[in-house]
Amino acid sequence: MASDVPVHPPVGVVRPVTARELPAEDHWPSGPTRYEVKADGWRAVAGVIEEHRPVLFSRQGGVLADMFPEILVELARLPIGTVLDGELCALVGERLDFNALARRRSRDRRRWPPVVYLVFDCLAITGADLRQRPLQERLDHLGELLPSQPSVLQPVPATTRRNEALTWYDELRPHGLEGCVAKGMGTSYVPGRTRWLKIKHVDTVDAQIVAVVGSPARPTHLVVRLPDGNLAPTAQLETVQGSAVGRELADSIGEPVPGGGHRLTRPLVAEIEIGATRHRTLRFVRLRLDLGT
């Protein structure tokens, strides 16, 4: 029944704002602070819609289902109407490897790394939209939904103790921890920028690649559109970065532009580190293939 599925993915997601330090345990008047591991992966909204069909979307609304069939198998075990928010992560050895996720785009499944979906919120259950409910209530439902046995669906590691979260932040970076996210247990789920906070080892932004400079096969710089709308060149790419970018952009090279570069024919997104100096140097970190089209 349609009433069993009150929320249809894709949906807008909450995006915590960057903070310099983790807030106190009593930062939110509506409830204690929950500190979550910020894993290095692809943000994804999962759900089970009519006819018990599992779906999986990127935060931009792109369909991810074909790349993560084992996630769909586990989602199909959940009740109709379930909608979850979490992070898709690739497991390489004992660490999470963001770059390995791109191998899931290959048709050769032998190249696919194992993955896990770390779930941190429950947006809906059968017949009920939970987004306006307190986080604690949503987490209670999540605990009832996720399997108790080992599974590719797992709750994200979390604590209400600030000292423990700071220990994770300092010690787990080699294992693929990108930072920590802090949320108030009494807060609702409001898409877009929110009062939730995040601290990261490196402060980065997602920027659209507008053009490449140098050889299309091995560009030396990228021209990106920053979130404020301004265009700017990145610092020189490392040789390995240039080769990797060239391979991914091979079918996206458009008309030449003055200065020896080329425009792109389709939108692609790069993660960019913005320097804190007066000249605000932009450093290319990696492609965000989960955010492109």
C-alpha positions in Angstrom: 0.0 0.0 0.0 1.1 3.6 -0.7 0.5 4.5 2.9 3.2 2.0 3.9 5.9 4.0 2.1 5.6 7.6 3.4 9.1 8.6 2.2 10.3 7.8 -1.3 14.1 8.0 -1.9 16.0 9.9 -3.2 15.5 12.5 -0.5 17.5 15.5 0.7 20.1 14.7 3.3 21.4 16.5 6.4 24.9 18.1 5.9 26.7 18.9 9.1 28.6 22.1 9.2 32.4 22.2 9.9 33.5 23.1 13.4 37.0 23.6 14.8 36.4 21.2 17.7 33.9 18.7 19.0 31.1 20.3 21.1 30.5 19.5 24.7 28.4 16.6 25.8 25.6 19.0 26.9 25.9 21.3 23.8 22.3 20.7 22.7 19.6 21.6 25.3 17.2 19.0 23.8 19.4 16.1 24.7 22.9 14.7 25.1 25.4 14.9 22.3 26.0 11.8 20.1 29.5 11.5 18.5 29.8 9.4 15.4 32.7 8.2 13.4 32.9 10.0 10.1 33.8 7.2 7.7 35.5 7.9 4.4 33.0 6.7 1.8 30.0 7.6 -0.4 27.0 9.0 1.4 23.9 7.0 0.4 20.2 6.9 1.2 18.7 3.4 1.1 15.1 2.3 1.2 12.5 -0.4 0.6 9.6 0.8 -1.5 6.4 -0.8 -2.9 6.5 -4.5 -3.9 9.4 -4.8 -1.4 11.9 -3.4 -3.8 15.2 -2.1 -2.3 16.7 1.1 -3.7 20.0 2.9 -3.1 20.8 6.5 -4.1 23.8 8.8 -3.7 23.2 12.1 -1.9 22.9 13.8 -5.3 20.1 11.3 -6.3 22.2 9.1 -8.5 21.2 5.4 -8.7 23.8 3.2 -7.0 21.9 -0.1 -6.9 23.8 -1.8 -9.7 27.2 -1.3 -8.0 26.2 -2.7 -4.6 24.0 -5.8 -5.1 24.9 -7.3 -1.8 23.6 -4.2 0.0 20.3 -4.6 -1.9 20.0 -8.2 -0.8 20.2 -7.2 2.9 17.9 -4.2 2.4 15.3 -6.5 0.9 15.1 -8.2 4.3 13.9 -5.0 5.9 10.2 -4.0 6.2 8.5 -2.0 3.4 8.7 1.7 4.0 12.2 1.6 5.6 14.5 4.5 4.7 18.0 4.8 6.0 20.9 7.2 5.7 24.5 6.1 5.9 27.9 5.7 4.3 29.0 3.2 1.7 32.6 2.2 2.5 35.1 -0.1 0.8 37.2 -2.5 3.0 40.8 -3.0 2.0 42.7 -5.0 4.5 42.0 -3.4 7.9 41.1 0.0 6.7 38.3 1.9 4.8 39.6 3.0 1.3 37.7 5.7 -0.4 39.5 5.4 -3.7 38.7 1.7 -3.9 35.0 2.5 -4.2 35.6 3.6 -7.7 36.4 0.1 -8.7 32.8 -0.8 -8.1 32.1 1.0 -11.5 34.0 -1.7 -13.3 32.0 -4.5 -15.0 34.6 -6.9 -13.8 33.4 -7.9 -10.4 36.7 -9.5 -9.6 38.0 -6.0 -9.1 35.3 -5.0 -6.7 36.4 -4.5 -3.1 34.2 -5.8 -0.3 31.9 -3.1 1.1 29.9 -2.2 4.2 27.0 0.2 4.6 27.5 2.1 7.9 24.0 3.4 8.9 23.6 6.4 11.1 19.9 7.4 10.8 16.5 6.0 10.2 14.3 8.4 8.2 11.2 6.3 7.9 9.6 3.0 8.9 6.4 1.3 7.6 3.7 3.9 7.5 5.7 6.6 9.4 7.9 9.5 8.4 10.4 9.9 11.3 12.3 12.9 10.1 10.6 15.3 12.5 11.1 12.9 15.4 14.0 13.2 17.9 17.2 11.5 16.9 17.0 9.2 19.9 13.6 7.9 18.7 15.0 7.3 15.2 18.0 5.5 16.6 15.7 3.2 18.6 13.9 2.2 15.4 17.2 1.7 13.7 18.4 -0.7 16.4 15.2 -2.8 15.8 15.8 -2.9 12.1 19.5 -3.7 11.6 20.5 -7.4 11.8 22.1 -8.6 15.0 24.4 -11.0 13.1 27.4 -9.8 11.0 26.1 -8.1 7.9 27.0 -5.6 5.2 24.5 -3.4 7.0 26.1 -2.1 10.2 25.4 0.8 12.7 28.1 3.4 12.6 30.3 3.4 15.7 29.1 6.1 18.1 29.4 7.2 21.7 28.0 9.9 24.0 31.5 10.4 25.7 33.5 13.2 24.2 36.8 11.9 25.4 36.2 8.6 23.6 35.3 10.4 20.4 38.5 12.4 20.6 40.4 9.2 21.0 38.8 7.8 17.8 39.6 11.1 16.0 43.3 10.8 17.0 43.9 7.1 16.7 41.7 5.7 13.9 42.7 8.0 11.0 45.0 5.2 9.5 42.0 3.0 9.3 40.0 5.3 7.1 38.4 7.6 9.7 37.8 11.0 8.2 36.7 12.7 11.4 33.8 12.9 13.8 30.2 14.1 13.6 28.3 15.5 16.6 24.5 15.5 16.8 22.0 16.3 19.5 19.9 13.4 20.6 16.8 15.5 20.6 17.2 17.0 17.1 15.1 16.3 14.1 16.3 15.5 10.6 16.4 18.7 8.5 17.9 18.4 5.0 20.6 20.8 4.0 23.0 22.6 6.3 22.1 22.0 9.9 23.1 22.5 13.5 24.9 19.2 13.5 28.7 19.6 13.5 31.7 17.8 12.0 35.4 18.0 12.5 37.8 16.6 9.9 41.5 16.0 9.7 41.5 18.1 6.5 38.9 20.7 5.6 37.7 20.2 2.1 34.9 21.2 -0.2 33.2 19.6 -3.3 33.7 21.6 -6.4 32.6 21.1 -10.0 35.4 20.6 -12.5 34.9 23.1 -15.4 38.0 22.5 -17.4 41.4 20.8 -17.4 44.8 22.6 -18.1 47.5 20.8 -20.1 47.3 17.5 -21.8 43.8 15.9 -21.5 45.5 12.6 -20.9 47.5 14.0 -18.0 46.3 17.4 -17.0 48.5 19.6 -14.8 45.8 21.7 -13.2 42.0 21.7 -12.9 39.7 24.7 -13.2 36.9 24.3 -10.6 33.7 26.1 -9.6 33.7 26.5 -5.8 30.6 26.4 -3.7 30.5 30.3 -3.7 30.2 30.2 -7.5 33.8 31.5 -8.2 36.1 29.8 -10.7 39.6 29.0 -9.7 42.6 26.9 -10.7 44.0 24.2 -8.5 47.6 23.9 -7.6 49.6 21.6 -9.9 48.5 18.0 -9.8 51.0 15.3 -8.9 51.9 13.0 -11.8 49.9 10.1 -10.4 46.9 12.4 -9.9 47.1 13.8 -13.4 47.2 10.3 -14.9 44.3 9.1 -12.8 42.2 12.2 -13.7 43.0 11.8 -17.4 41.7 8.3 -17.4 38.5 9.2 -15.8 37.9 12.3 -18.0 38.9 10.6 -21.3 35.3 10.6 -22.6 34.4 14.1 -21.2 36.9 16.3 -23.0 35.3 19.2 -24.9 36.3 22.2 -26.8 39.7 23.9 -26.3 40.0 27.0 -24.1 42.6 29.8 -24.2 45.8 28.8 -22.4 45.9 25.2 -23.6 43.1 23.7 -21.6 39.8 21.9 -22.5 36.3 22.3 -21.2 34.4 19.2 -19.9 31.3 18.0 -21.6 29.7 16.5 -18.4 29.7 17.6 -14.8 32.3 16.0 -12.6 33.1 16.8 -9.0 36.4 17.0 -7.2 37.2 17.2 -3.6 39.4 20.2 -3.0 41.4 21.3 0.0 41.4 25.0 0.5 44.5 26.4 2.1 44.2 28.8 5.0 46.8 31.3 3.8 46.0 34.7 2.3 46.4 33.3 -1.3 44.0 30.4 -0.6 45.8 27.7 -2.6 43.5 25.0 -3.9 44.8 21.4 -3.7 43.1 18.6 -5.6 42.4 15.7 -3.2 40.5 13.2 -5.4 37.6 12.8 -7.8 34.1 12.4 -6.2 32.7 9.9 -8.7 29.7 9.3 -6.5 28.7 13.0 -6.9 29.1 13.2 -10.7 26.6 12.1 -13.4 
